[in-house]
Amino acid sequence: MDILIKAARLFYAICMAGLAFQQFFYADFRPVIFPTWPSGIPGLAIWAYLSSIIFIVSAVAIVLGKRAREVSLVLGGILLLLFCFGYVPYELFVEPYSKHLGTWTNPLKELALSGGAFVIAGSFPEEKLSVRKKSLLIRILEKIIPFGPIFFSITMISFGIDHFFYTQFVSTLVPAWVPDHIFWTYFAAVTLIGSGVAIILKIRLKPIAILLATMIFLWFILLHIPRAIADPYIEKGNEITSVFESLGFSGIAFLIAYTDPGAGKQY
């Protein structure tokens, strides 16, 4: 079990490091991290570099287990702030089609990554420190740990609904060699929604989270890697970004299955 938990943390760490290296390569934020404002933002590349450094440091800390709980909490807080004060205002006041669920794809991915960071934090045992020795920031962020699986599940449920709203488009993402694309599109929709609801309500949490993690990992292998190989530079490496995201999401789901995000316990 410990090996699986470490592997799941590694998946998430690879995801964040991968996004960071892409930001260095393109000197810009990945769409999943920060939106492109029409007026532009002064020094955007510098901010992208700084966030990339934070992502890489966090990834290393998570893999090595060095102050990983605190680092993951801070990472989750940063991603949550970017979602709340970067993407939500953008969608509400800038994006002309914000009433369409599909335009919320990147914000919801960021919410899932934020939730994943809190799940990671909850998977590490809490250090035996007095309350006074903990900074106020860490004490506040620890209160959000139980919401990590909920943030992740909200994204899964929303993506499942997307499969019903945009069935024809989503079906084109199914590999050509797989028969009956529409069936698998609906199957994925039901699975994502059902898994998200089950995780929030803690209904047969372990087996359902394992099945969800396995499904997303299969997408990582069978869908996203081949698409990235076929066209690695389209939309500034968007397909490669999807590879990292799917691996990270799979890791988050595995961690939800094998740990108690609220208490640092392992099942």
Secondary structure, DSSP 4 states (H G I P E B T S, - for coil): -HHHHHHHHHHHHHHHHHHHHHHHHHTS--TTTS---TT--TTHHHHHHHHHHHHHHHHHHHHHTSSHHHHHHHHHHHHHHHIIIIIHHHHHHT-TTTTSGGGGHHHHHHHHHHHHHHHHHHHSPPP---GGGS-HHHHHHHTTGGGHHHHHHHHHHHHHHHHHHTHHHHHTTS-TTSS-HHHHHHHHHHHHHHHHHHHHHTSSHHHHHHHHHHHHHHHIIIIIHHHHHH-TTTTTTHHHHHHHHHHHHHHHHHHHHHEETTTTEE-
